[in-house]
Amino acid sequence: MKQRRPLFIGLAIVAIVGAIWYSIFLQNPPQQTLDQRVQHVGSQLKCPVCQGESVADSQSAIAQQMRGIIRQQLQSGMTEQAVIQYFQARYGDQIVWSPQWQGFSLLAWLVPIGLLLGGVILLFFVLRDWRSSTPTGGTTIVAAELTNIHQVDLSRYRALLEQELAEEDPLFARPPGGTDGS
């Protein structure tokens, strides 16, 4: 138990620091300025006339007007989500960068997650089967089969191989005083 004491103390310190961090930063997020809130809402909306730009990034006249409307509505006390819904009611669902979690758009969110989870599960089963099907003594079986081959057969194949090599290349020819084995 005394050996695990530093581990428990370390885990307790991490838990305390995590709880303090959670209470400070996540429950009481730092207050954003109005410009930051306008930028945040504008970055979630597509510019109706620009290709691939958000309202926050676009320099078109309509994007500037939309940023002015966003500023007015946020100053009047509307939430960011209410401002986004205001523009959705005017321009349709295609004005929002990320699709809503409903209807056919729900598939755009769930299919990649489902494919990723399916791939992880498939990988798990393949690796599990691969580990369990690998014989532990596989190399010993091959070694035993090789030792069962008769030495006579090996010497005959070796002589045949040396003869074929000697016919094609003089480097492999036996020296005149060497034993030929035939």
C-alpha positions in Angstrom: 0.0 0.0 0.0 2.9 2.3 0.7 4.2 1.8 -2.8 1.0 3.0 -4.3 0.7 6.1 -2.0 2.5 8.4 -4.5 0.2 7.3 -7.2 -2.9 8.0 -5.1 -1.5 11.4 -4.1 -0.8 12.2 -7.8 -4.3 11.2 -8.9 -5.8 13.3 -6.1 -3.8 16.3 -7.2 -4.8 15.9 -10.8 -8.5 15.5 -9.7 -8.4 18.6 -7.6 -6.6 20.7 -10.3 -9.2 19.4 -12.9 -12.1 20.3 -10.6 -10.7 23.8 -10.1 -10.0 24.3 -13.8 -13.5 23.1 -14.6 -15.2 25.5 -12.2 -13.1 28.4 -13.3 -13.1 28.1 -17.1 -16.0 25.9 -18.2 -18.7 27.0 -15.8 -17.7 30.7 -16.0 -16.3 31.2 -19.4 -14.5 34.5 -20.0 -16.9 37.3 -21.2 -16.5 38.0 -24.9 -16.8 41.4 -26.3 -19.5 42.3 -28.7 -17.1 42.2 -31.6 -16.0 38.7 -30.7 -19.6 37.5 -30.4 -20.4 39.1 -33.9 -17.4 37.3 -35.3 -18.4 34.0 -33.8 -22.0 34.2 -35.1 -20.8 35.4 -38.5 -18.3 32.5 -38.8 -21.2 30.1 -38.5 -23.1 31.7 -41.4 -22.3 31.4 -45.1 -22.1 34.5 -47.2 -25.1 34.3 -49.6 -23.1 35.8 -52.6 -19.5 34.6 -51.9 -18.4 31.1 -52.7 -16.9 29.3 -49.7 -16.7 32.3 -47.3 -18.4 33.0 -44.1 -20.2 36.2 -43.2 -17.4 37.1 -40.8 -14.7 36.7 -43.5 -16.5 38.2 -46.6 -16.0 41.7 -47.7 -19.2 41.9 -49.8 -21.8 44.5 -49.1 -24.5 41.9 -48.0 -22.0 40.3 -45.6 -21.4 43.8 -44.0 -25.1 44.3 -43.7 -25.5 40.9 -42.1 -22.8 41.7 -39.6 -24.6 44.9 -38.8 -27.9 43.0 -38.2 -26.0 40.5 -36.0 -24.5 43.3 -34.0 -27.9 45.0 -33.5 -29.6 41.8 -32.5 -26.9 40.8 -30.0 -27.0 44.3 -28.5 -30.8 44.0 -28.1 -30.2 40.9 -25.9 -30.8 38.0 -28.4 -28.7 34.9 -27.9 -26.3 33.7 -30.6 -28.5 30.8 -31.4 -31.6 33.0 -31.8 -29.6 35.2 -34.3 -28.6 32.2 -36.3 -32.3 31.0 -36.3 -33.3 34.5 -37.5 -31.0 34.1 -40.6 -32.2 30.5 -41.1 -35.8 31.8 -41.3 -34.8 34.4 -43.9 -32.3 32.4 -46.1 -33.1 28.8 -45.4 -31.0 26.0 -43.8 -28.2 26.3 -46.4 -27.1 29.6 -44.8 -25.6 27.7 -41.8 -22.2 26.0 -42.2 -22.9 22.9 -40.2 -26.1 21.0 -40.9 -28.7 20.6 -38.2 -29.2 17.4 -36.2 -32.5 16.5 -37.8 -33.9 14.7 -40.9 -31.6 13.9 -43.7 -28.9 16.2 -42.3 -28.7 13.9 -39.3 -27.1 11.3 -41.6 -24.3 13.7 -42.4 -23.4 13.6 -38.7 -24.1 10.0 -37.9 -22.7 8.1 -41.0 -19.0 9.1 -40.5 -19.3 8.4 -36.8 -20.9 5.0 -37.5 -18.3 4.1 -40.1 -15.5 5.0 -37.8 -17.0 2.9 -35.0 -17.6 0.0 -37.4 -14.0 0.2 -38.5 -12.7 0.2 -35.0 -14.9 -2.8 -34.1 -13.8 -4.7 -37.3 -10.2 -3.9 -36.5 -10.6 -5.2 -33.0 -12.1 -8.5 -34.2 -9.5 -9.0 -36.9 -6.7 -8.4 -34.5 -8.2 -10.7 -31.9 -8.7 -13.5 -34.4 -5.2 -12.9 -35.8 -3.6 -13.2 -32.4 -5.6 -16.3 -31.4 -5.1 -18.1 -34.8 -1.3 -17.6 -34.8 0.2 -21.0 -33.7 2.8 -20.5 -30.9 4.9 -23.5 -32.1 4.7 -22.7 -35.8 8.4 -22.4 -36.3 9.1 -25.7 -34.5 6.8 -27.6 -36.9 8.7 -26.2 -39.9 12.0 -27.1 -38.3 10.8 -30.6 -37.6 9.7 -31.2 -41.2 13.1 -30.0 -42.5 15.0 -32.4 -40.2 12.9 -35.3 -41.5 14.3 -34.8 -45.0 17.0 -37.5 -45.6 20.5 -36.4 -45.8 20.9 -38.5 -49.0 18.2 -36.5 -50.8 19.9 -33.3 -49.8 23.3 -34.4 -51.1 21.7 -35.6 -54.4 20.0 -32.3 -54.9 23.2 -30.4 -54.1 25.2 -32.4 -56.6 22.5 -31.8 -59.2 22.5 -28.1 -58.5 26.3 -27.9 -58.6 26.4 -29.7 -62.0 23.8 -27.3 -63.5 25.7 -24.3 -62.2 29.0 -25.6 -63.5 27.5 -26.1 -67.0 26.4 -22.5 -67.2 29.3 -20.7 -65.4 32.9 -21.9 -65.2 33.3 -20.2 -61.8 31.1 -23.0 -60.3 33.1 -25.8 -61.8 34.9 -28.1 -59.3 38.7 -27.8 -59.3 40.5 -30.7 -61.0 41.7 -32.3 -57.8 38.5 -32.0 -55.8 36.1 -34.8 -54.9 33.2 -35.0 -57.3 30.9 -37.3 -55.4 29.9 -39.2 -58.6 
